[in-house]
Amino acid sequence: MIVVDTNILSYLLLPTPHSELVDTIFRTDPEWAAPILWASEFRNVLIHYLRKEIITLEKALHLQENAEAIITAFHIPSPRILALVQESTCSAYDCEFVALASQLAIPLVTEDQKILREFPAISLSINGFLDRFLH
């Protein structure tokens, strides 16, 4: 199991330059976790695609359903999140993902450079994950 941030999930389900690599990550480890917050963040991604008329409402609903089947969501206690916020310059949103990875003692896969820089012990980039687990 790995923790993924909302962008990684988006790269899996929507066509992006990262999609092929993220698909490899999913085939390598299909058990994905995220804090409950992920669903609202993913809906915001879908709204962006809807408003730009890249996808239809029907497609957005289908993507949300697929995402919900992939992600196991966890509640994260506020004290842990706030402690991480205090020791970093990351947002509370980002620290939810870090806190979950820490709580479960598993990697957080992200392309967020601030998270990768400030939490290198728990976070991996897409390429970092692939290098560690496929080579």
N, CA, C and O of each residue as an XYZ file, in Angstrom:
540
protein
N       0.851     -1.186      0.000
C       0.000      0.000      0.000
C       0.888      1.238      0.000
O       1.944      1.267      0.632
N       0.436      2.257     -0.723
C       1.105      3.555     -0.739
C       0.056      4.644     -0.539
O      -1.124      4.452     -0.832
N       0.501      5.773     -0.043
C      -0.340      6.966     -0.004
C      -0.038      7.748     -1.278
O       1.123      7.915     -1.652
N      -1.074      8.217     -1.931
C      -0.902      9.054     -3.126
C      -1.635     10.364     -2.902
O      -2.687     10.401     -2.264
N      -1.069     11.436     -3.435
C      -1.807     12.687     -3.351
C      -2.777     12.774     -4.521
O      -2.768     11.923     -5.410
N      -3.589     13.779     -4.515
C      -4.657     13.897     -5.506
C      -4.107     14.041     -6.918
O      -4.724     13.570     -7.874
N      -2.962     14.682     -7.058
C      -2.388     14.802     -8.399
C      -1.999     13.441     -8.963
O      -2.214     13.184    -10.147
N      -1.438     12.577     -8.147
C      -1.060     11.247     -8.628
C      -2.298     10.483     -9.082
O      -2.283      9.835    -10.128
N      -3.366     10.559     -8.300
C      -4.625      9.926     -8.700
C      -5.130     10.517    -10.016
O      -5.606      9.789    -10.887
N      -5.026     11.827    -10.154
C      -5.458     12.490    -11.388
C      -4.622     12.024    -12.580
O      -5.152     11.815    -13.671
N      -3.327     11.865    -12.370
C      -2.459     11.392    -13.449
C      -2.841      9.981    -13.892
O      -2.670      9.622    -15.057
N      -3.355      9.187    -12.960
C      -3.774      7.832    -13.312
C      -5.046      7.845    -14.156
O      -5.158      7.098    -15.129
N      -5.996      8.688    -13.786
C      -7.323      8.622    -14.388
C      -7.560      9.600    -15.537
O      -8.499      9.424    -16.313
N      -6.732     10.611    -15.652
C      -6.881     11.611    -16.710
C      -5.609     11.620    -17.557
O      -4.523     11.372    -17.034
N      -5.723     11.900    -18.840
C      -4.522     11.879    -19.683
C      -3.588     13.059    -19.373
O      -3.965     14.223    -19.511
N      -2.377     12.729    -18.956
C      -1.357     13.735    -18.655
C      -0.008     13.183    -19.094
O       0.098     11.996    -19.403
N       1.016     14.013    -19.127
C       2.354     13.499    -19.450
C       2.867     12.465    -18.439
O       3.765     11.686    -18.756
N       2.301     12.453    -17.223
C       2.731     11.507    -16.179
C       1.935     10.202    -16.185
O       2.284      9.271    -15.459
N       0.893     10.116    -16.975
C      -0.053      9.005    -16.875
C       0.582      7.631    -17.068
O       0.262      6.699    -16.332
N       1.450      7.496    -18.017
C       2.058      6.187    -18.277
C       2.886      5.706    -17.086
O       2.812      4.538    -16.702
N       3.670      6.606    -16.508
C       4.486      6.233    -15.351
C       3.620      5.910    -14.137
O       3.905      4.970    -13.396
N       2.566      6.692    -13.940
C       1.683      6.454    -12.803
C       0.913      5.146    -12.990
O       0.622      4.454    -12.015
N       0.590      4.812    -14.215
C      -0.042      3.525    -14.484
C       0.894      2.378    -14.074
O       0.440      1.361    -13.549
N       2.184      2.545    -14.313
C       3.169      1.547    -13.887
C       3.188      1.434    -12.361
O       3.270      0.334    -11.815
N       3.113      2.568    -11.686
C       3.049      2.539    -10.217
C       1.811      1.768     -9.769
O       1.889      0.940     -8.862
N       0.678      2.035    -10.397
C      -0.569      1.364    -10.012
C      -0.485     -0.142    -10.253
O      -0.966     -0.929     -9.438
N       0.118     -0.539    -11.355
C       0.284     -1.973    -11.621
C       1.243     -2.608    -10.613
O       1.098     -3.782    -10.271
N       2.216     -1.837    -10.142
C       3.182     -2.336     -9.156
C       2.553     -2.443     -7.774
O       2.767     -3.426     -7.066
N       1.775     -1.431     -7.389
C       1.137     -1.414     -6.077
C      -0.253     -0.786     -6.215
O      -0.385      0.436     -6.134
N      -1.282     -1.597     -6.421
C      -2.631     -1.066     -6.654
C      -3.411     -0.706     -5.392
O      -4.560     -0.276     -5.484
N      -2.811     -0.873     -4.225
C      -3.489     -0.481     -2.984
C      -3.090      0.946     -2.647
O      -1.985      1.198     -2.168
N      -4.016      1.887     -2.905
C      -3.744      3.299     -2.712
C      -4.577      3.848     -1.568
O      -5.761      3.541     -1.431
N      -3.934      4.662     -0.757
C      -4.590      5.294      0.387
C      -4.449      6.806      0.285
O      -3.522      7.325     -0.337
N      -5.398      7.498      0.916
C      -5.362      8.960      0.976
C      -6.251      9.414      2.129
O      -7.153      8.687      2.544
N      -5.995     10.615      2.646
C      -6.919     11.154      3.648
C      -8.265     11.460      2.993
O      -8.344     11.634      1.776
N      -9.306     11.525      3.795
C     -10.656     11.770      3.284
C     -10.716     12.996      2.376
O     -11.528     13.051      1.453
N      -9.874     13.952      2.636
C      -9.788     15.184      1.841
C      -9.638     14.929      0.341
O     -10.046     15.768     -0.462
N      -9.066     13.798     -0.052
C      -8.772     13.532     -1.455
C     -10.012     13.698     -2.337
O      -9.904     14.204     -3.454
N     -11.194     13.279     -1.852
C     -12.390     13.287     -2.695
C     -12.775     14.699     -3.121
O     -13.135     14.921     -4.277
N     -12.700     15.648     -2.201
C     -13.013     17.042     -2.547
C     -11.967     17.613     -3.492
O     -12.298     18.322     -4.442
N     -10.714     17.302     -3.228
C      -9.656     17.785     -4.128
C      -9.840     17.213     -5.534
O      -9.678     17.931     -6.521
N     -10.175     15.935     -5.628
C     -10.356     15.323     -6.942
C     -11.564     15.915     -7.657
O     -11.532     16.121     -8.870
N     -12.627     16.188     -6.908
C     -13.785     16.850     -7.532
C     -13.390     18.212     -8.099
O     -13.901     18.607     -9.147
N     -12.496     18.935     -7.433
C     -12.027     20.216     -7.968
C     -11.258     20.026     -9.275
O     -11.373     20.843    -10.188
N     -10.485     18.965     -9.364
C      -9.800     18.655    -10.624
C     -10.835     18.401    -11.719
O     -10.718     18.919    -12.830
N     -11.839     17.604    -11.396
C     -12.878     17.299    -12.379
C     -13.638     18.548    -12.798
O     -13.989     18.691    -13.969
N     -13.897     19.449    -11.865
C     -14.575     20.708    -12.198
C     -13.756     21.505    -13.211
O     -14.305     22.087    -14.147
N     -12.450     21.526    -13.017
C     -11.558     22.217    -13.958
C     -11.724     21.630    -15.366
O     -11.863     22.375    -16.336
N     -11.710     20.312    -15.474
C     -11.873     19.653    -16.774
C     -13.266     19.884    -17.352
O     -13.420     20.043    -18.563
N     -14.283     19.902    -16.485
C     -15.653     20.173    -16.938
C     -15.787     21.589    -17.483
O     -16.339     21.798    -18.564
N     -15.285     22.547    -16.738
C     -15.433     23.951    -17.148
C     -14.665     24.271    -18.421
O     -15.044     25.168    -19.174
N     -13.606     23.551    -18.655
C     -12.849     23.729    -19.900
C     -13.422     22.865    -21.026
O     -12.895     22.837    -22.138
N     -14.508     22.164    -20.714
C     -15.199     21.291    -21.664
C     -14.278     20.212    -22.236
O     -14.385     19.842    -23.405
N     -13.373     19.716    -21.391
C     -12.488     18.618    -21.774
C     -13.200     17.289    -21.537
O     -12.981     16.320    -22.264
N     -14.061     17.252    -20.504
C     -14.863     16.067    -20.210
C     -16.313     16.489    -19.996
O     -16.607     17.657    -19.740
N     -17.200     15.522    -20.105
C     -18.625     15.755    -19.850
C     -18.932     15.452    -18.383
O     -18.112     14.871    -17.672
N     -20.110     15.848    -17.950
C     -20.539     15.524    -16.595
C     -20.591     14.006    -16.413
O     -20.182     13.488    -15.374
N     -21.089     13.307    -17.411
C     -21.152     11.844    -17.344
C     -19.752     11.248    -17.144
O     -19.575     10.339    -16.333
N     -18.775     11.753    -17.873
C     -17.397     11.278    -17.734
C     -16.853     11.627    -16.351
O     -16.174     10.806    -15.733
N     -17.138     12.825    -15.858
C     -16.682     13.235    -14.530
C     -17.242     12.308    -13.456
O     -16.520     11.903    -12.545
N     -18.518     11.976    -13.559
C     -19.130     11.065    -12.598
C     -18.488      9.684    -12.660
O     -18.263      9.050    -11.630
N     -18.199      9.231    -13.852
C     -17.534      7.934    -14.032
C     -16.123      7.955    -13.436
O     -15.712      6.997    -12.781
N     -15.389      9.032    -13.660
C     -14.036      9.158    -13.099
C     -14.070      9.202    -11.574
O     -13.227      8.590    -10.918
N     -15.042      9.925    -11.002
C     -15.162      9.980     -9.549
C     -15.458      8.590     -8.988
O     -14.898      8.187     -7.969
N     -16.328      7.880     -9.655
C     -16.663      6.516     -9.223
C     -15.425      5.606     -9.289
O     -15.177      4.825     -8.370
N     -14.668      5.710    -10.359
C     -13.436      4.915    -10.483
C     -12.448      5.266     -9.379
O     -11.830      4.385     -8.782
N     -12.309      6.551     -9.115
C     -11.384      7.002     -8.075
C     -11.801      6.453     -6.714
O     -10.959      6.008     -5.934
N     -13.088      6.485     -6.437
C     -13.586      5.984     -5.155
C     -13.341      4.485     -5.000
O     -13.190      3.994     -3.881
N     -13.302      3.759     -6.108
C     -13.011      2.324     -6.063
C     -11.525      2.058     -5.826
O     -11.157      0.997     -5.323
N     -10.680      3.007     -6.182
C      -9.228      2.840     -6.063
C      -8.725      3.220     -4.672
O      -7.904      2.513     -4.088
N      -9.216      4.326     -4.154
C      -8.674      4.907     -2.925
C      -9.334      4.345     -1.673
O     -10.558      4.242     -1.595
N      -8.520      3.988     -0.708
C      -8.992      3.705      0.646
C      -8.749      4.977      1.442
O      -7.611      5.421      1.589
N      -9.828      5.559      1.956
C      -9.742      6.853      2.638
C      -9.614      6.667      4.144
O     -10.221      5.773      4.734
N      -8.804      7.538      4.754
C      -8.544      7.502      6.187
C      -8.778      8.873      6.804
O      -8.485      9.902      6.195
N      -9.306      8.871      8.014
C      -9.406     10.096      8.805
C      -8.072     10.300      9.517
O      -7.504      9.354     10.062
N      -7.578     11.523      9.510
C      -6.314     11.847     10.164
C      -6.610     12.801     11.324
O      -7.268     13.821     11.120
N      -6.142     12.495     12.519
C      -6.371     13.390     13.661
C      -5.699     14.753     13.464
O      -4.568     14.841     12.985
N      -6.403     15.784     13.835
C      -5.904     17.152     13.660
C      -4.575     17.436     14.357
O      -3.738     18.125     13.774
N      -4.336     16.940     15.581
C      -3.059     17.266     16.231
C      -1.835     16.880     15.400
O      -0.859     17.630     15.362
N      -1.872     15.741     14.745
C      -0.728     15.313     13.932
C      -0.558     16.236     12.719
O       0.560     16.607     12.365
N      -1.655     16.591     12.103
C      -1.595     17.477     10.928
C      -1.033     18.838     11.331
O      -0.139     19.367     10.671
N      -1.555     19.394     12.402
C      -1.107     20.716     12.834
C       0.358     20.708     13.269
O       1.069     21.691     13.056
N       0.813     19.620     13.869
C       2.230     19.516     14.239
C       3.107     19.527     12.995
O       4.164     20.158     12.989
N       2.678     18.836     11.943
C       3.445     18.831     10.693
C       3.432     20.204     10.022
O       4.437     20.636      9.457
N       2.297     20.880     10.090
C       2.203     22.234      9.532
C       3.169     23.155     10.266
O       3.855     23.967      9.646
N       3.219     23.026     11.582
C       4.081     23.903     12.377
C       5.562     23.680     12.067
O       6.347     24.628     12.114
N       5.952     22.459     11.754
C       7.367     22.180     11.501
C       7.754     22.303     10.034
O       8.885     21.987      9.665
N       6.831     22.757      9.193
C       7.115     22.863      7.759
C       6.486     24.135      7.204
O       5.863     24.911      7.929
N       6.663     24.329      5.907
C       5.968     25.427      5.225
C       4.852     24.886      4.335
O       4.301     25.616      3.510
N       4.522     23.607      4.503
C       3.462     22.977      3.703
C       2.083     23.354      4.248
O       1.934     23.719      5.414
N       1.093     23.257      3.381
C      -0.283     23.541      3.783
C      -0.832     22.417      4.643
O      -0.279     21.317      4.671
N      -1.907     22.695      5.335
C      -2.584     21.652      6.112
C      -3.076     20.547      5.178
O      -3.056     19.370      5.538
N      -3.514     20.928      3.986
C      -3.956     19.931      3.008
C      -2.825     18.953      2.703
O      -3.013     17.737      2.760
N      -1.668     19.485      2.384
C      -0.519     18.633      2.068
C      -0.103     17.794      3.264
O       0.259     16.626      3.115
N      -0.154     18.385      4.442
C       0.269     17.666      5.650
C      -0.674     16.524      6.002
O      -0.276     15.603      6.716
N      -1.912     16.560      5.520
C      -2.799     15.413      5.735
C      -2.230     14.169      5.054
O      -2.260     13.077      5.621
N      -1.718     14.339      3.848
C      -1.141     13.207      3.112
C       0.138     12.718      3.798
O       0.365     11.514      3.919
N       0.961     13.656      4.241
C       2.195     13.309      4.951
C       1.864     12.576      6.247
O       2.487     11.563      6.568
N       0.887     13.086      6.988
C       0.503     12.468      8.258
C      -0.008     11.046      8.053
O       0.291     10.154      8.846
N      -0.774     10.838      6.996
C      -1.281      9.492      6.731
C      -0.142      8.533      6.398
O      -0.097      7.415      6.910
N       0.767      8.966      5.551
C       1.907      8.114      5.203
C       2.711      7.778      6.447
O       3.143      6.639      6.627
N       2.908      8.751      7.287
C       3.642      8.536      8.531
C       2.887      7.577      9.452
O       3.481      6.663     10.025
N       1.586      7.785      9.592
C       0.753      6.939     10.452
C       0.782      5.485      9.984
O       0.856      4.571     10.806
N       0.724      5.268      8.678
C       0.703      3.910      8.130
C       2.105      3.347      7.896
O       2.259      2.165      7.588
N       3.128      4.198      8.043
C       4.532      3.814      7.806
C       4.734      3.278      6.388
O       5.360      2.241      6.173
N       4.181      4.025      5.432
C       4.317      3.691      4.018
C       4.663      4.971      3.251
O       4.451      6.072      3.760
N       5.191      4.833      2.036
C       5.567      6.039      1.281
C       4.366      6.841      0.785
O       3.292      6.303      0.518
N       4.593      8.143      0.674
C       3.681      9.061      0.005
C       4.278      9.337     -1.364
O       5.404      9.824     -1.464
N       3.529      9.027     -2.421
C       3.981      9.323     -3.778
C       3.351     10.638     -4.197
O       2.132     10.803     -4.157
N       4.205     11.571     -4.598
C       3.769     12.923     -4.943
C       4.764     13.547     -5.907
O       5.921     13.132     -5.974
N       4.318     14.522     -6.633
C       5.223     15.348     -7.430
C       5.327     16.748     -6.828
O       5.944     17.634     -7.417
N       4.729     16.946     -5.666
C       4.775     18.239     -4.979
C       6.194     18.466     -4.463
O       6.648     17.782     -3.546
N       6.876     19.416     -5.052
C       8.291     19.647     -4.732
C       8.507     20.075     -3.289
O       9.520     19.718     -2.689
N       7.583     20.825     -2.725
C       7.720     21.260     -1.338
C       7.647     20.054     -0.396
O       8.450     19.938      0.530
N       6.686     19.159     -0.635
C       6.582     17.955      0.191
C       7.839     17.104      0.029
O       8.394     16.628      1.019
N       8.286     16.912     -1.191
C       9.477     16.098     -1.438
C      10.700     16.683     -0.736
O      11.541     15.945     -0.222
N      10.794     18.002     -0.718
C      11.933     18.668     -0.091
C      11.840     18.634      1.442
O      12.838     18.393      2.121
N      10.648     18.874      1.977
C      10.503     19.009      3.428
C      10.254     17.691      4.160
O      10.454     17.604      5.371
N       9.820     16.675      3.430
C       9.556     15.375      4.044
C      10.196     14.246      3.228
O       9.505     13.329      2.784
N      11.503     14.315      3.033
C      12.167     13.323      2.174
C      12.161     11.903      2.741
O      12.309     10.942      1.986
N      11.997     11.761      4.027
C      12.021     10.421      4.626
C      10.753      9.626      4.314
O      10.769      8.396      4.362
N       9.665     10.311      3.998
C       8.383      9.631      3.798
C       7.845      9.798      2.379
O       6.954      9.050      1.976
N       8.359     10.751      1.617
C       7.806     11.036      0.295
C       8.733     10.583     -0.827
O       9.957     10.592     -0.699
N       8.104     10.187     -1.925
C       8.830      9.785     -3.124
C       8.172     10.428     -4.336
O       6.947     10.533     -4.405
N       8.979     10.852     -5.276
C       8.451     11.304     -6.554
C       8.038     10.072     -7.363
O       8.313      8.941     -6.963
N       7.390     10.291     -8.478
C       7.033      9.185     -9.370
C       8.292      8.398     -9.734
O       8.333      7.176     -9.592
N       9.310      9.109    -10.203
C      10.546      8.423    -10.598
C      11.253      7.800     -9.407
O      11.861      6.737     -9.535
N      11.182      8.446     -8.252
C      11.773      7.882     -7.045
C      11.128      6.563     -6.668
O      11.816      5.615     -6.288
N       9.802      6.498     -6.772
C       9.096      5.247     -6.494
C       9.527      4.171     -7.480
O       9.860      3.053     -7.089
N       9.518      4.517     -8.754
C       9.864      3.523     -9.785
C      11.300      3.045     -9.621
O      11.575      1.855     -9.776
N      12.228      3.964     -9.306
C      13.616      3.565     -9.097
C      13.749      2.642     -7.899
O      14.493      1.663     -7.953
N      13.043      2.939     -6.824
C      13.159      2.144     -5.608
C      12.509      0.783     -5.723
O      13.053     -0.207     -5.233
N      11.355      0.718     -6.361
C      10.568     -0.515     -6.333
C      10.624     -1.337     -7.620
O      10.141     -2.469     -7.642
N      11.199     -0.795     -8.682
C      11.276     -1.569     -9.921
C      12.699     -1.864    -10.356
O      12.905     -2.593    -11.326
N      13.680     -1.316     -9.664
C      15.068     -1.560    -10.085
C      15.879     -2.176     -8.980
O      17.066     -2.446     -9.163
